[in-house]
Every structure is written in structure tokens, then in C-alpha cells.
Amino acid sequence: MDIQKIKQLMQYGIESVLDLIYPNLCMGCERRCNNQKDLFCLSCQSKISPTNHYAHLINPFTEHFNGRINLYTGASLYYYVRGGLVHDILEQIKYRNREDLAYKFGQYYGMILSESPYYQNIDVIIPVPLHKKRQAQRGYNQCSLIAKGIAEALHCSISDQIIMRKINTLTQTDKSRIDRINNMEGVFHILNLTDIHQKNILIVDDVLTTGATLESCALELLKAKPATIRMATIAMGL
């Protein structure tokens, strides 16, 4: 038996033991997943819409920012359907204290991004900040938890000390694209110009809808003249 075959059998044995002790449960229905690394069981996988943005430098995600900001690339993990499974999980993360799900999303997403040639050599990940009042109410920033999981897979640092949200904006759910963009003007303030100067940065948010929040955040970060800006979100509107 060759060494590669032995390694595969050992890995299979380790995963089998881990699955018995710490079963990997589906994020959607909490049934056992077929694979230790999966987020969803086969039944729930049929209810979600993954993207392949990470495999393409230019894709439907980056098209949101054409002519608006100089974006190297960007990607969403899933397409977002209101009332769908991914929407429900994101709601649990934001409003039902499911911090664990945010971190798990980040770990899984980071593993995928680490295999893409377009997400190599990231120097620092910057989660889109919440206003201090909203973070105090929620107790955490879900974007920071997602970013933490991604950072571990990409072996890079994460910082929430580079940019702050100085205006506590109201919900943008019912606003038009133009209203959202206007509503986000001047919302962010960069705290440190030197830490990301000529660095490759990755901005992480939970959802991309019109792109107004990410655009406003990126425009503020561009004042520090980073080498490149990439973006990653868990979901993106259709």
C-alpha cells in the first residue's frame, strides 16, 4: 500500500471519529451533514443558491461597483432570497444571538477563498463596523465574527481599529438604491491611514444588496491608498 493511500485512510479514520464525537450538524435543520466540512445537509443544500464568484476576477458581484470604486475583485458565498434559508440564518445571527453561525460561515468561506488565486496575499481583513450603539445593543458585530473565520483560513490579520462607523444609520431595507447611497454618505471615518497604506485589504460584510454600505466603506479606506481592495460577503441579492 502506497503512502498516499495510507494517508487517505488515516484522514478518513480521523474524520469518522470526529464525526462520532462532534457530529457536524446542518446550519439549516440541525440534522447530521454527510461531510464533516459541509454547512448544510443534502436536503438543505437543495434550498440554497451558492455562487462561483470566487473563481472569477470579474463577476456579478464586482459589476455592482463598475465605475464607482477601484475594486480588484469581490465575491458572495450565496445568492440571497428573502424568506429563504440563507436569509433565515443571517437573521438568526443578527437578532437571535447565533454568533456561532457567523463564525462557522467565515470558516467555511475562508476555506473556499483560500483555494482561489484572487484571494492570496491578503494583508488585513477589515469587517464593516457597526455603530457603537448598535453593537452595544447586539453585543457583537456579526461581520467581525465572519471575518475572524475567514482570516484563520487565509492566515492573515484582522482589524476593527482602522475604520469606524460614526453615524448610526436607520435600516435601509425599504430604501431605493439612490436613497441608500445618499444615506451612507459620510457614515464611515478612517482612524488609521498608515496600517493599510500599500496593503492588500479584504472588506467583509454579511450581505450585498445595492452595495451602498460597502462602497461608502471602501471610499473611506481608499484615503489610506491601499495596494488593492477586495470584498467578501456571505450573501448577495439576486
PyMOL commands that set and color helices and strands:
alter all, ss='L'
color gray80, all
select helices_A, chain A and resi 3-21+42-45+53-55+62-65+85-95+99-113+117-119+132-138+142-154+177-183+212-224
alter helices_A, ss='H'
color red, helices_A
select strands_A, chain A and resi 73-80+124-127+157-158+163-165+188-190+200-208+228-237
alter strands_A, ss='S'
color yellow, strands_A
deselect
rebuild
show_as cartoon
